[in-house]
Amino acid sequence: MANSLKGRIWKLDTASATPVTTEPQNVKSIRWVNASGVTGDTAVIKDPDGAVLWDSVQPGANFVEYDLLETWWSRGFAVTTLASGTLYLTLK
């Protein structure tokens, strides 16, 4: 698996403390598709200083979460935790 940072919809399926980007991003939404996960799986996105920008805990199987954020992440971000599934980040 590998993150895909093409176009306006980024596919993120690999967690790492290393930033996905250090460039500012205008984030419209996040969708977490977690078809094979289990209850309690987590996903966390943090800024370079470790502050949580977005997080979620899966409540059950076949989980899909959609969050309309309309926010500016001024210094980039890292997907530090992704227990299972894929994050789709939509940029403006």
C-alpha positions as CSV (number, residue, x, y, z in Angstrom):
1,M,0.0,0.0,0.0
2,A,1.1,3.6,-0.6
3,N,-0.5,7.0,-0.3
4,S,-1.6,8.7,-3.5
5,L,-1.3,12.4,-3.5
6,K,-2.7,13.2,-7.0
7,G,-5.3,15.8,-7.8
8,R,-7.8,17.1,-5.3
9,I,-8.6,13.8,-3.6
10,W,-5.7,12.2,-1.8
11,K,-5.9,8.5,-0.9
12,L,-4.1,7.8,2.4
13,D,-3.7,4.2,3.5
14,T,-0.3,4.3,5.2
15,A,0.4,5.7,8.7
16,S,3.7,7.2,9.7
17,A,5.1,9.9,12.0
18,T,6.7,11.3,8.8
19,P,4.5,14.1,7.4
20,V,2.5,13.4,4.3
21,T,3.2,17.0,3.4
22,T,4.7,20.0,5.1
23,E,3.0,22.4,2.7
24,P,-0.2,24.2,3.7
25,Q,-3.4,22.5,2.7
26,N,-6.9,23.8,2.4
27,V,-8.9,20.7,3.5
28,K,-12.6,20.4,2.5
29,S,-13.4,16.9,3.9
30,I,-12.2,13.5,5.1
31,R,-13.8,10.2,4.4
32,W,-12.6,7.1,6.3
33,V,-13.6,3.8,4.6
34,N,-12.9,0.9,6.9
35,A,-14.6,-2.1,5.4
36,S,-12.3,-4.7,7.0
37,G,-11.8,-3.1,10.4
38,V,-13.1,-4.0,13.8
39,T,-14.7,-2.0,16.6
40,G,-12.2,0.3,18.2
41,D,-9.9,0.9,15.3
42,T,-8.6,4.4,15.2
43,A,-7.4,7.0,12.7
44,V,-5.4,10.1,13.8
45,I,-4.0,13.1,11.8
46,K,-1.6,15.4,13.5
47,D,0.3,18.6,12.7
48,P,4.1,18.8,12.8
49,D,4.0,19.6,16.5
50,G,1.9,16.6,17.4
51,A,-1.4,18.5,17.9
52,V,-4.4,16.4,16.7
53,L,-6.1,17.9,13.6
54,W,-8.6,15.1,13.2
55,D,-9.3,11.7,14.8
56,S,-11.9,9.0,14.8
57,V,-12.7,5.7,16.5
58,Q,-14.6,3.0,14.5
59,P,-17.9,2.0,16.2
60,G,-18.4,-1.2,14.2
61,A,-17.8,-3.3,11.1
62,N,-18.2,-1.9,7.5
63,F,-17.7,1.6,8.9
64,V,-17.6,4.8,6.7
65,E,-17.2,8.2,8.2
66,Y,-17.5,11.5,6.3
67,D,-16.5,14.8,7.9
68,L,-17.0,18.1,6.2
69,L,-14.1,20.2,7.7
70,E,-13.6,23.3,5.5
71,T,-10.3,24.1,7.3
72,W,-6.8,25.2,6.7
73,W,-3.9,23.1,7.9
74,S,-1.1,25.7,7.7
75,R,2.0,23.5,8.2
76,G,1.0,20.2,6.6
77,F,0.1,17.0,8.5
78,A,0.9,13.4,9.2
79,V,-1.4,10.4,9.4
80,T,0.1,9.0,12.6
81,T,-2.5,6.3,13.3
82,L,-4.5,4.3,10.8
83,A,-5.5,0.9,12.2
84,S,-7.2,-0.2,9.0
85,G,-8.9,1.2,6.0
86,T,-8.3,4.2,3.8
87,L,-8.6,8.0,4.4
88,Y,-9.8,10.1,1.4
89,L,-8.8,13.7,1.9
90,T,-10.5,16.2,-0.4
91,L,-8.7,19.5,-0.9
92,K,-10.3,22.7,-2.1
